[in-house]
Amino acid sequence: MYKAQKHKNTFTVLSLILAAILWYVMFVIKPINFWVEMSISIVILVIVALLSGDSLPQFKKIKLRHFIIGIVSAVVLYFIFYLGNIISGYLFPFKDAQILSVYSNRSQGNLVWIGILLLFIIGPGEEFFWRGFIQTTYSKRYGENKGYIIAALLYAGVHIITGNFMLIIAALVCGLYWGWLYKKEKSLVPVIISHALWDLTIFVLFPIMTGGMK
């Protein structure tokens, strides 16, 4: 029993190290197209999560309320970021440059294809790994509330490797938001819908851009 638990702990830690490496390659080294690399990275993490076995969440029957909650929560989060963008402009003089560096990745692909990748691979895959695997694992180990906080901090922590303060804060807000939604609903479905729609909205449909963005 002890050996099995130790093996699970090691597997989880190694998966987080892998995520950090993938994020470093994606945001710092940038060897290939950002969207292709991000999609590949997410697929790798989903495979790792699947290999974990019993830590994965159970997909219960999909209900209409899941779609409603997913859509509404995506809209709410978008406006949280919209207001946050305005407020952070008064607090952080480097805000525009750091946000612009994230949005510069839009130039690396056709917006239609970027939208498809965000909707069907990147958004869902991130939730499957971070909430479905990491949060579920730590919630089973330390309790629902602690697992939620640990997962949100780890999600933000992986983004530290990018050196982008605004991206780290954004990841923390998203981690807390989607982690809470997952904890509340006990289903990954509305969280996946929320993440996928938010990604599509903020990166493709109605991006929150700085003045220098075209």
DARAWO-V537554 format. One line per field, one symbol per residue. phi: phi as a letter, one per 40 degrees, with the letter a starting at -180 (. if undefined). burial: + if it has 16 or more other C-alpha atoms within 10 Angstrom, else -. Layout:
phi: ???
burial: ???
This chain:
phi: .cccccccccccccccccdccccccccbcfcbddccccccccccccccccccgcccccccdcbdcccccccccccccdccccccccccccbbccddccccccccccccaccccccccccbbcccccccccccbccccccccbhdcccccdcccccccccdccgbdccccccccccccccccccccfacdcccccccccdcccbbcbccbccccb
burial: -------+--++--++-+++-++++++------++-+++-++++++-++--+--+++--------++-++++++--++--+---+---------++-+++--+----------++-+++-+++++++++++++++++++----+--++++++++++++++++-+++++--+++++++++++++---++++++++++++++++++---+++----
